[in-house]
């Protein structure tokens, strides 16, 4: 297999909502580390524990596992607060922190209302993402954690291409290879000469041929088999070898090398991780 540069070597992460029980959450982090995943990513929602606090606990109970946010909604926190917390996380995790940022998932407006902060227009939220990246890098300096920006629209993807270390392509569940290629093209054009050093990520909805586990919540009216049949790039089916080959093809064609998956699929997807991680 070709020796790829660090920005194109496969990495794998699990996205997991923190358990309300501290011991269970610590055990989950160790389980994910033991299966060979490199990173544990925590979603940003007021319905679960605060993501950076949960990530800090996960880091404290593991030895090599990286931890991060997937992703902090920029409207919910002032940029200077995120910078302070990112610096703290980078220090307290021994450099194992990854900062994930976004302009807010569809229901993040509800979280903003619950927290008593303004959600803002799309343009305002994208501006907040840019301001947060600047604040983090100004405060953290040479010890700045890697910054991932997740986005689906062209404006946010372009910003990510210009300023992020990693870009997570956020697509709808039915998006196929054409939509994925178009999104990567937006990032490539915005990134210019820095594109080859940019890591590209994709979150997977499902892996395998069976029904999703109870912890995986799909959009209403969405079925894994239908998505797979429609060619969704967020669903991987087939044998371990077939899935691995498909991921290698996507990397060779589009540069996508960082894959994340819901914790409910972590066990089933682990053989793919074992085969590809670090290659």
Number of C-alpha atoms within 10 A of each C-alpha: 5 6 9 11 10 14 19 21 19 23 22 25 26 25 23 21 22 24 15 10 8 13 10 12 20 19 15 19 24 18 15 22 21 14 15 17 23 22 24 29 31 27 23 24 19 14 8 14 17 17 22 24 14 23 26 19 17 28 26 14 16 19 13 16 23 22 32 32 24 25 23 27 26 26 26 23 16 14 20 17 13 21 22 14 16 24 21 16 24 21 16 14 21 14 16 20 30 24 28 26 29 25 29 24 15 7 9 19 18 13 19 20 12 10 12 10 14 13 20 14 11 13 11 14 21 22 16 23 24 23 15 22 23 15 18 23 18 13 15 17 10 8 12 20 23 17 22 26 30 30 24 17 13 16 16 25 27 23 21 30 26 21 19 23 20 23 30 28 22 21 20 14 19 16 16 18 13 9 15 20 14 12 21 22 16 19 25 20 13 20 21 11 11 13 18 14 14 24 23 27 23 21 23 20 22 28 24 19 14 10 12 17 12 7 12 14 12 13 9 6 5 12 13 23 15 12 20 21 10 13 14 22 25 25 24 24 17 12 13 19 12 13 18 18 14 16 21 19 13 17 17 12 10 16 21 26 25 23 19 23 22 22 21 19 20 23 12 14 22 17 16 18 23 13 13 17 16 16 16
